[in-house]
Amino acid sequence: MANLTEYSKSQLASALQRSKSIIAKARNETKLITKRTVNVGLTAGSGYLVGLARNKLGDGGKLKIPGTEVDADLVAGVVMSVAGLAGFGDDYNEQLCSIGAGTLAGYLAIEGMNNGLPGPNR
């Protein structure tokens, strides 16, 4: 490695600026990867929770809003997705959309599986 006294002030300033730029870029990339990882976790987790809720709380695999024939998980997924898309979550709109998407995916996966099973009305 060369002695620092062999570099001019402008060369050192340029090297320092390049180093700062590399660090800033790495910091931004880390934030983006973290954000994406959180959103994937929220989507997958909410899909899992739909299955768990239907199993533990539902009546025969169905989770209805009391007094109606409306699927609670379908309504929850739609409401959260629309709220996120409409901007009702302020700084958490992306997370709302991720949870809504996971909830809808969980609902649709279960409904798709159930509709593919043999039985009446299928």
C-alpha positions in Angstrom: 0.0 0.0 0.0 1.3 3.4 -0.9 2.1 6.0 1.7 -0.7 8.6 2.1 1.8 11.4 1.6 2.2 10.3 -2.0 -1.5 11.3 -2.8 -2.6 14.8 -3.5 -5.4 16.4 -1.6 -7.7 16.2 -4.6 -7.0 12.4 -5.0 -7.7 11.8 -1.3 -10.9 13.9 -1.5 -12.0 11.9 -4.6 -11.3 8.6 -2.9 -13.3 9.8 0.2 -16.2 10.8 -2.0 -16.2 7.4 -3.7 -16.2 5.7 -0.4 -19.1 7.7 0.9 -21.0 7.0 -2.3 -20.4 3.3 -2.0 -21.6 3.3 1.7 -24.7 5.3 0.8 -25.6 2.9 -2.0 -25.1 -0.1 0.3 -27.3 1.5 3.0 -30.1 2.2 0.5 -29.9 -1.4 -0.9 -30.1 -2.8 2.6 -33.2 -0.7 3.4 -34.9 -1.9 0.2 -34.1 -5.6 0.9 -35.3 -5.2 4.4 -38.6 -3.6 3.2 -39.1 -6.4 0.7 -38.4 -9.1 3.2 -40.9 -7.6 5.7 -43.6 -7.4 3.0 -43.0 -11.0 2.0 -43.2 -12.1 5.6 -46.4 -10.2 6.1 -47.9 -11.8 3.0 -46.9 -15.3 3.8 -47.8 -14.9 7.5 -51.3 -13.6 6.9 -52.0 -16.4 4.4 -50.9 -18.9 7.0 -53.1 -17.2 9.6 -56.2 -17.5 7.4 -55.7 -21.3 7.3 -55.1 -21.4 11.0 -58.1 -19.3 11.8 -60.3 -21.4 9.6 -59.1 -24.5 11.2 -59.4 -23.4 14.8 -62.2 -20.9 14.7 -64.3 -21.8 11.7 -67.3 -24.0 11.5 -66.4 -26.9 9.2 -63.5 -24.9 7.6 -65.7 -21.8 7.1 -65.1 -18.6 8.9 -68.2 -16.5 8.5 -69.2 -13.1 9.8 -71.7 -13.9 12.6 -75.3 -13.7 11.4 -74.3 -13.7 7.7 -73.1 -16.0 5.0 -70.2 -13.8 4.2 -66.6 -15.2 4.6 -64.8 -13.1 7.2 -61.4 -13.8 5.7 -62.5 -12.6 2.2 -63.9 -9.4 3.7 -60.7 -8.8 5.8 -58.5 -9.3 2.7 -60.5 -7.0 0.5 -60.8 -4.3 3.2 -57.1 -4.3 4.0 -56.1 -4.3 0.3 -58.4 -1.4 -0.5 -57.3 0.5 2.6 -53.7 0.2 1.5 -54.4 1.1 -2.1 -56.5 4.1 -1.1 -53.8 5.4 1.2 -55.6 5.0 4.5 -52.6 3.5 6.2 -50.4 6.6 5.8 -46.8 5.2 6.2 -48.1 1.6 6.3 -49.9 1.3 3.0 -47.5 -1.2 1.6 -47.8 -3.4 4.7 -51.6 -3.2 4.5 -51.5 -4.3 0.9 -49.2 -7.1 1.8 -51.4 -8.4 4.6 -54.5 -8.0 2.4 -52.9 -9.9 -0.5 -51.8 -12.7 1.9 -55.2 -12.9 3.4 -56.9 -13.0 -0.1 -54.3 -15.6 -1.3 -55.0 -17.8 1.8 -58.7 -17.5 1.2 -58.5 -18.3 -2.5 -56.1 -21.2 -1.9 -58.4 -22.9 0.5 -61.5 -22.2 -1.6 -59.6 -23.6 -4.7 -58.7 -26.7 -2.8 -62.2 -27.2 -1.5 -63.7 -26.7 -4.9 -61.4 -29.3 -6.4 -62.5 -32.0 -3.9 -65.1 -34.5 -4.9 -68.5 -34.0 -3.5 -71.9 -32.3 -4.1 -72.0 -28.9 -5.8 -68.4 -29.3 -7.2 
